[in-house]
Amino acid sequence: MKIAVLTSGGDSAGMNAVVRSVVKASILKGCEAWIVREGYEGLVRGNKEGETKDLYPPEDKSQSGTLHNLRFGDAELLKDGTGDSFAIGGRTLKGRYIIRVGWDDVRGWFSQGGTLIGTARSKTFRTQEGRLCAAYNLIKEGIDALVVCGGDGSLTGADVFRSEWPELVKTLREQNKITDEQVQEHTHLRIVGLVGSIDNDMSMTDLTIGAPTALHRICESIDNISSTAFSHSRAFVLEVMGRHCGWLALQAGVSCGADFIFIPERPPTGDSWEDEMCAAVHRHREIGKRTTIVIVAEGAHDKTLQPIKPDYVKDVLTERLGLDTRVTTLGHTQRGGRPCAFDRILPTLQGMQAVDALLEATPSTPSYMIGIQENKITRIPLVEAVVMTKAVSDAIKERNFEKAMSLRDPEFRESLEGFLTTSVFDSEPRLPVEKRMRVGLVHMGAPAGGMNAAIRAAVRYCVRQGHTPLAILNGFKGLLDDNVTELSWLKVDSWMTRGGSELGTNRTLPSSDLGAVASKFQEHNIQALLIVGGFEGFQALLDLAEGRKYYPAFHIPMVHLPATISNNVPATEYSLGSDTSLNALVDACDAIKQSASASRDRVFVVETQGGKCGYLATMGALATGACLVYTPEQGISLDMLRRDVKYLKTRYALDDKGKSEGRLVIRNEAASSVYTTEVITRMFKEEGGALFDSRFASLGHTLQGGIPSPMDRTRAVRLSLKCMSFLEQHHEKLRKQAGKAKQAEPESASVITIQSNLVAMVPVSEMVLQADMVNRRAKKAWWEDIKNLVEDISGRSQIVAFHLDELQKIIDENTRSRLG
C-alpha cells in the first residue's frame, strides 16, 4: 500500500508530529510513505508529467522496511524551505507536490511548529473538477490511502472525496486518463482524518492537535501580564482565538484564575452583561483583589448574538469601575512556537492509529476520525463528528445555547462549571449550617505541578458552599505539631500558577503515630479529608482507612487526588504534575539535542527522575524523539546494551557523511544500580570509536519545579471539584446515620482515577490489589508498550534484527555514495 499524508486548513503545532508518525508507521508496516505539499491544493496540482521519473527506485516488495526506505533526497528541501528553488545537484520540488519520503526525511520534524509540508485552503478542491484532478494525481502515483490532518472543513472535504471516488475513477477511465488495470487497483480510496485545530472545536474528541500548545502560549502571556497587573492594580482584557468555540478562552480562564470570560457557547444570561461583569469584578476588588483579568474569545457575543469586543469591555471597566484597564490581543502568537509535550505525544499515537485504521479499512467501513477521550485514543466515524460539530454552530445561531453546550464534550461543561465555582465570590454560603463540613487539606510526598491549583479549587468550593477549609501545613507531621490554619478565598487567589507546595509537604505517613493523628482529627474536628500527593498519599489513605477499625475519628469521607511527576499511583493513568514534568523534560532535551546535533556525532544519555516507575522516561522519550529508553520495569542487561551499541554504530554508519544526527538516550534514575548513567555513557563513548561521541546529563529536581502546565492546572480544578462533591455526598450519608457512632462505608475512602475514557472513584482497599507496594508503582501500567513504540520509531528493532550480510551491503553502498 502507498500511504500519503497532507495537512490542510490552518496550521497548528503538532502537525509535523503527525506527518513524522504517519511516515514512520507506514514504513514499519511495509508500506510506501508519501507526503502532499500545500494541502488539497497540492493534491489538485500533482506532479508535472515526467517530474518524478527516475527519482525513486522501482517498487520491490522484498525491499520494504526501514533500511530500504531511509531517504529519497528531498528531506532538506522540505525542511529548510528551499524546495521550489534549485538546490546543489539540481534537485528541486518545483512542479512536484506529491513526494515520496523515507525514514530520515522526517527526522527532527516533530519539535518544529507549524507544518513543514505546507497547508492551504483550496477553492479548486471544492469543485468536482478539482477533485477529479486530485483523484487522477493519486492514481498516477499509485497512492490508495490518504491521511488528512485539518479542521472540520478539511475532514468534510476528505469524506466527500472518498464518497465520490468510484464515480471519479469511472470518469477518468471514460476520459482514457487511466487504464483498466489502474481502475482495478484503485476501486477504493482509504481515508482517515486527524483533527488539527488550535480552537479545539471538533465534537466527539476531548482534544484536537495544536490546542494544548495554543493554550500554553496563552497562559504564558497571561502569567506574564498578571505580574504587571498586580504591580499597578490594573485590569487587563485579553482577546484569544476561538471564532465558534470558546475552549481556549474557557481553559485559559480556569488555568489563570480569570475574573470573567466571554465564550460563544454560553454568553452572559442577563439583559445587561455589562452589569453582570462589573458586579463580579467589583465584588473581587472589594475583598482586596489587586488584579482583574477578563478573557474574550474572538467569537464572543451576548445572548442576542451581538458581538462583544475587547475595546468595549475595556471602556466599561474604565468608566463604570474606574479601573486602569489595558487591552491585549494575542493574535497569531497563539499558533506559533514549539509544540508542547502533549502536542508531540498525542499526534504520534494518533498517527500510528491512523495507519492501522487505513490497513484495516474496507469499502464497507466508514472513514474514521482519530480522536481522544480522557486518556484513550479513539476511532469515530468522521461524518458523525463533522455533523455534530456543525450542529454546535447551528445551535449558537439559533440562540439555543443549552443545546450548544450539550453537544460539546462533557469536559467542556465541567470546565465551565469549574470556572464559575472558582472565580465567582459569593458572600452567602449555599448550604445550610447542618450540611457544612470542616475539610482537612493536606499535601503528601514530593511536590508536583498542579498541587496548589487543586487546593485553590477546593478552598474556593468550600467558601462557596459554606465549608471550612483547614490547611494542614507540612503534611501529617505538621498535623501532629498543630500546624493547622483556615484558608480564605483571597489567600489562595494566586496559587494557580505556583509550582511546588504552598502547604508544605513531606513523606511522613499517618502510621508513624496513628493514635496521635486520630487525636488531632478529633481536636480540630476534621469531618472530611482531601489528600493531594503521590504514592505516599495513596499509602496514607490506606493507613487511615485501615485505622477505622480502632479509631472512630477516621470514620469520615476521605479522598486522594494523585499528584506526582512519577505517575506511579496504581489504577490511574494520570497524576497531576506529570505533564508539567514532561514539558520540563522536553525543554531540557530540545536544548541538549541542539548541542548533540551541532556536534553531528554525539549521543547524550539523559537521566530523569521517576523512582521505580518508568513513565516519565518512556513518555519523555516519545516526546523528545529519543532513540533508546531504559526503565526500571524492564531493567538493563549486558545483552541489551550489546544490542544497543550495535544499533547506534549501525545507525551512525548509515547517516549521510557530515549530516549525522545528534541522538538522545533517556534513562530512568532507578533503571539499574549497576549500569549507571555514567557507565552507559562511557560504554557508548568507548564503543562509538570514530563514529560517535557520548556525554551525559542528569536533570534531577529541575523536573519537579517550574510553573505548572495548563493541563495540570485545568485537570487539578476539575478533579479537585469532583473530590469535593464526593466528600459532600459521603458526609451527607454519615450525617443521616442514627446514633453517635458513625460507620463510614469502605467506598468513602477512595482515590480519584482516570481510567481509559472514564473518571472513576476507586476504593483504596481495591487499589491495593493493583499496586506493587515494594516498588511503589502499579503492577501493570498502560504505557509500558510505548517503550517498544519509542524503539520502533527510532528503527532499533529493524536495524538490530537485520541480517548482517544485507546490512553490510547497505553500509558499503552508503559509504561509496559518500565518497563519490
HELIX and SHEET records of a PDB file:
HELIX    1   1 MET A   15  LEU A   28  1                                  14    
HELIX    2   2 GLY A   39  ARG A   45  1                                   7    
HELIX    3   3 LYS A   61  GLN A   63  5                                   3    
HELIX    4   4 LEU A   67  ASN A   69  5                                   3    
HELIX    5   5 ALA A   75  ASP A   80  1                                   6    
HELIX    6   6 ASP A  104  VAL A  106  5                                   3    
HELIX    7   7 TRP A  109  SER A  111  5                                   3    
HELIX    8   8 THR A  124  ARG A  126  5                                   3    
HELIX    9   9 GLN A  128  GLU A  141  1                                  14    
HELIX   10  10 ASP A  152  GLU A  174  1                                  23    
HELIX   11  11 ASP A  180  GLU A  185  1                                   6    
HELIX   12  12 ALA A  211  HIS A  232  1                                  22    
HELIX   13  13 TRP A  247  CYS A  256  1                                  10    
HELIX   14  14 TRP A  273  GLU A  286  1                                  14    
HELIX   15  15 PRO A  310  LEU A  321  1                                  12    
HELIX   16  16 GLY A  331  GLN A  334  5                                   4    
HELIX   17  17 PHE A  342  GLU A  360  1                                  19    
HELIX   18  18 LEU A  382  LYS A  397  1                                  16    
HELIX   19  19 PHE A  401  LEU A  407  1                                   7    
HELIX   20  20 PRO A  410  SER A  423  1                                  14    
HELIX   21  21 VAL A  433  LYS A  435  5                                   3    
HELIX   22  22 MET A  451  GLN A  465  1                                  15    
HELIX   23  23 GLY A  475  LEU A  480  1                                   6    
HELIX   24  24 TRP A  495  THR A  497  5                                   3    
HELIX   25  25 PRO A  510  ASP A  513  5                                   4    
HELIX   26  26 LEU A  514  GLU A  523  1                                  10    
HELIX   27  27 PHE A  535  GLU A  546  1                                  12    
HELIX   28  28 GLY A  547  LYS A  549  5                                   3    
HELIX   29  29 PRO A  552  PHE A  554  5                                   3    
HELIX   30  30 SER A  578  ALA A  598  1                                  21    
HELIX   31  31 TYR A  615  THR A  624  1                                  10    
HELIX   32  32 LEU A  638  LEU A  654  1                                  17    
HELIX   33  33 THR A  677  GLY A  688  1                                  12    
HELIX   34  34 GLY A  700  LEU A  703  5                                   4    
HELIX   35  35 PRO A  710  ARG A  735  1                                  26    
HELIX   36  36 PRO A  746  SER A  748  5                                   3    
HELIX   37  37 VAL A  764  MET A  767  1                                   4    
HELIX   38  38 VAL A  768  GLN A  770  5                                   3    
HELIX   39  39 ASP A  785  SER A  794  1                                  10    
HELIX   40  40 ARG A  796  ALA A  801  1                                   6    
HELIX   41  41 LEU A  804  LEU A  819  1                                  16    
SHEET    1   A 7 ILE A  98  ARG A 100  0                                        
SHEET    2   A 7 GLU A  32  VAL A  36 -1                                        
SHEET    3   A 7 LYS A   2  THR A   7  1                                        
SHEET    4   A 7 ALA A 145  GLY A 150  1                                        
SHEET    5   A 7 ARG A 190  VAL A 195  1                                        
SHEET    6   A 7 TYR A 368  GLN A 373  1                                        
SHEET    7   A 7 LYS A 376  PRO A 381 -1                                        
SHEET    1   B 4 PHE A 260  PHE A 262  0                                        
SHEET    2   B 4 THR A 292  ALA A 297  1                                        
SHEET    3   B 4 ALA A 235  VAL A 240  1                                        
SHEET    4   B 4 THR A 325  THR A 329  1                                        
SHEET    1   C 7 VAL A 484  GLU A 486  0                                        
SHEET    2   C 7 THR A 468  ILE A 472 -1                                        
SHEET    3   C 7 ARG A 438  MET A 444  1                                        
SHEET    4   C 7 ALA A 528  GLY A 533  1                                        
SHEET    5   C 7 MET A 558  PRO A 562  1                                        
SHEET    6   C 7 ALA A 749  GLN A 755  1                                        
SHEET    7   C 7 LEU A 758  PRO A 763 -1                                        
SHEET    1   D 4 LEU A 628  TYR A 630  0                                        
SHEET    2   D 4 ARG A 663  ASN A 668  1                                        
SHEET    3   D 4 ARG A 602  THR A 608  1                                        
SHEET    4   D 4 ASP A 693  SER A 698  1                                        
SHEET    1   E 2 ALA A 771  ASP A 772  0                                        
SHEET    2   E 2 ARG A 777  ALA A 778 -1                                        
END                                                                             
